Amino acid sequence: MPQPDHISKLGVPAPSEVDEDLRQVFVKCVDKLGYVPNVLSSYSLRPQRLRNFMAIYNEIMLSSSGLSKLEREMVAVVVSSANRCYYCLVAHGAAVRQLSGDPELGEMLAFNYRVATLDPRQRAMMDFAWKLTTTPHLIEDADRDVLSQQGLSQEDIFDLAETVGLFNLSNRMASATDMIPNREYHRTAR
């Protein structure tokens, strides 16, 4: 049975109704990816929020960091697994497959990251992401110490926490709006 056809249960503006600067972003997406990610279409309901979302997403996920792009995508999948966020599991699972070249890693992280063969640094990061998502009130010095022992700097730990925070927000927005992932994600890097 295929997934539902809607983008968001709250609806999305027609592309012709989107502000010109955002239409240009959509054109770039189509040129680069072949489609507009549904998260952008969904956020276009609130144009300034879309601009803000793109800015914070780009800063957290694409800027210089001691965390690799793959590690940040892995965190996105583990957080989304804890939150059972269909959109982000599909979209970021595809990114993990693409960045890692491993067609199984995204699914392992989505269903139970503990079954994935990860190096100690990545294991510590995923454990931290899971705990910060599921029991944030239990985070303590020992959790940060484990990360430091695996070579993460204070800035890296900050970046990790911020990535976890971004995807907890993103997951809740996707769940609240019943955001559906683009079908293209299902075929990526398979």
N, C-alpha and C positions, 0 to 999 in steps of 0.2 A: 504494500500500500504506500503510495507516495506521500510525502509531507504535504501539508496544506499549501495552497497557492498564495495566500496573503503575505505581505511583507511585515505588517504590524497590525494588530487588531485596532489600533487607534487611527489607522489610515496614514497615508503619506501624500504630500502635495504632488500634483502632476509636475513633471520636469519643467514645463513652461512656466509654472507658478513659483519656481525656486529663484531666489535672488541670483543675479548675474554672476557674482563671484563664486557662488556655490555651484552654479551650472558649469562653470569652467572647471571646478574640481571634479565634477561628474564626468565631464568630457575627458579629462586626464585619466580617470579611472578606466573608462571604456577603452581609451587608447592603450593603456598599460595592461589591464587585466581582461578586457573584453566585456566587462559588466561593472555596474555600480554596486559596491557592497551594500547589502540591505540595512546595515547599521547606519550608514550615511543617509540613505533614503528615510529611514525611521526618524533620525534626529533632525531631518530637514523640516519637520513639523514645527520646530522651534529654531529658526535660523541662527540666532546668536549662540544658542546652546550647541549647535552643530559646530560652529566655528571654535567655540571653547573646547569641545570634545576633541576635535581634530588637533588643536594645539597641544592639549595635555597628553593625548595619545602619542603624538609624534615626539614630544619631549621625553616621555617615559620609555617608549618602546624603540625609538630610533636614534636618540642622541648618544653621545659618547658615554660609555659606562664600563665598569669592570665586569659587568654581566654581559654575556654575548646576546645577540639577537635570539639565537636558539634557546638559550637559558630563559630569557624573558618570555618567549612563547611557551616553553615548558611550564613555567609558573602559571601562565594564563590557563593552560589546560588543567593543571592540578587544582587551581582555585575553582575553575568552572566545574570540575568533577565534584568537588565538595558541595557546590551550590546546585548541582544538577542542571546547569544552564545549557540547553540544547544548542542554541545559536553559537555560543562561544566554544563549546566542545567541538562542533563541526568545523567552524572557521579556523580556530587556532590549532586544532588537531591537524588540519590540512597544512597549516604553516609549519608545524613541527615535522611532518612528513617531508615537506619540500626542503626545509633548511637542513635536516639531518640526513636526508637520503635514505632514511629507514622507514619502510612502509608500515612497520608494526609499532614503532615507538609512540606515535600519537594515540593509538588505541590503548596501549598499556597504561599510559599516563591518564587517559580518560576513565578507564575502568578501575584501575588499582595501580597507582604509580609505584607501589612497593614491589611489584613483580618485574619492573624494568631493571635491566642491568645499567646502573648509573655509577659514575665515579663518586667517591666520598663527598666531594664538594657539591655536586648536583643533588645527591641524596640529602645532604644537610639543608640545601636550599628548598627542596620539595617538602621535607618534613616541616620546615619553618612556615612555608606557604600554607600547608594544610592546617597547622596549628593556629596560625594567625587568622585563618578563615573560619575555622570551626570553634575554636575556644580562645578568642583574642585576649580575654581577661586572664588567661594563664601564662601568657608570654612573660618571661623573666630573664634575668641576666644570663642564666645558664643557656638559654636558647641563642642569645647573641654570642656567647662565648663559643658555642659549637661552630657557628659560622666563622668567627675569627680564627679558630683553630684550623679551619679549612681554607684559610687564606683570604677571606673576604675582608676588605677594609671597612672602616666605618661608613664611608661613602657607598660602598657596595651594599652594605646592610640597609642603608637608607633607600637605595635604588630598589632593592628586593622588596622592602616593606611597601614602597610606593607602588610597585607593580602589583603586588597583592591587593592593595587598596583600590587601584584602578579597576581591576577585574571584579572585585566584589561589587563596586558601583555598576560596572557594565553588565554584570550578570543580573543584577536586580532590575535594571532598566529593561534588559531583554526579556526577562521573565514577566515583568509587569505589563509589558506591551505585547506579549506573545510574538516577539520578533522571530521570524523564520529565516534560517540561513539561505544564502544563494545556493542553488543546486550545483553550481560549478565546484563548490568546495568539496563535495562528495567525491569528485573525480580527480582532484588535485593530487599529483605525485603518487598515483597508484600504478 
